[in-house]
Amino acid sequence: MANKYCPICEEENGCMIGAEEHGNCWCNLEKFPNEIFELVPSESKRKHCICKKCLNKFREEQKMNKNRSELYKDHTQ
């Protein structure tokens, strides 16, 4: 994928940065939660790379939501 902009935040996605040095893009080494793809407009799916900033933000939000759920669960028991 050579598109230069993230479909979520529309900033540069850094796709293929460092690929020449390391032999692959940073995103090939990452695991993307399936739910993040729900944020990508249908016309951009499989055409635009999500940036690392959006990936990290999504992971952090997932972690916070999980912690809130566990906290709520603890108070209802």
C-alpha positions as CSV (number, residue, x, y, z in Angstrom):
1,M,0.0,0.0,0.0
2,A,1.6,3.2,-1.1
3,N,-1.1,5.7,-0.1
4,K,0.5,8.4,2.0
5,Y,-2.4,9.4,4.2
6,C,-4.2,7.7,7.1
7,P,-7.9,7.1,6.4
8,I,-8.8,7.9,10.0
9,C,-6.9,11.1,10.8
10,E,-6.0,12.1,7.2
11,E,-2.4,12.9,8.3
12,E,0.7,11.2,6.7
13,N,0.7,7.6,7.7
14,G,4.5,7.0,7.5
15,C,3.9,3.9,5.3
16,M,7.1,2.4,4.1
17,I,9.3,4.7,6.1
18,G,12.3,2.7,7.1
19,A,11.4,0.0,4.6
20,E,14.7,0.4,2.8
21,E,16.7,0.1,6.0
22,H,14.8,-2.7,7.6
23,G,13.3,-4.5,4.6
24,N,9.6,-3.9,5.5
25,C,7.2,-1.3,6.7
26,W,6.6,-0.7,10.4
27,C,3.0,-1.8,10.0
28,N,4.0,-5.3,8.9
29,L,5.4,-5.8,12.4
30,E,2.2,-4.7,14.1
31,K,-1.0,-6.5,15.0
32,F,-4.1,-4.4,14.2
33,P,-7.2,-5.0,16.2
34,N,-10.1,-5.9,13.9
35,E,-12.3,-3.2,15.4
36,I,-10.0,-0.4,14.2
37,F,-11.0,-1.2,10.6
38,E,-14.6,-0.2,11.5
39,L,-13.2,3.4,11.7
40,V,-12.0,3.3,8.1
41,P,-14.4,4.6,5.4
42,S,-15.4,1.8,3.1
43,E,-13.8,3.5,0.1
44,S,-10.5,3.5,1.9
45,K,-10.5,-0.1,3.1
46,R,-7.5,-2.1,1.8
47,K,-6.3,1.0,0.0
48,H,-5.0,3.3,2.7
49,C,-2.7,2.5,5.6
50,I,-3.6,3.5,9.2
51,C,-0.9,5.5,10.9
52,K,0.9,4.5,14.0
53,K,-0.5,7.4,16.0
54,C,-4.1,6.2,15.3
55,L,-3.2,2.6,16.0
56,N,-1.7,3.6,19.4
57,K,-4.6,5.9,20.3
58,F,-7.1,3.1,19.4
59,R,-5.2,0.6,21.6
60,E,-5.1,3.1,24.5
61,E,-8.8,3.7,24.2
62,Q,-9.5,0.0,24.1
63,K,-7.4,-0.5,27.2
64,M,-9.2,2.3,29.1
65,N,-12.6,0.9,28.1
66,K,-11.6,-2.5,29.3
67,N,-10.4,-1.0,32.6
68,R,-13.7,0.9,33.0
69,S,-15.7,-2.3,32.3
70,E,-13.8,-4.2,34.9
71,L,-14.2,-1.4,37.4
72,Y,-18.0,-1.3,36.8
73,K,-18.2,-5.1,37.0
74,D,-16.4,-5.1,40.4
75,H,-18.9,-2.5,41.8
76,T,-21.9,-4.5,40.6
77,Q,-21.0,-7.7,42.3
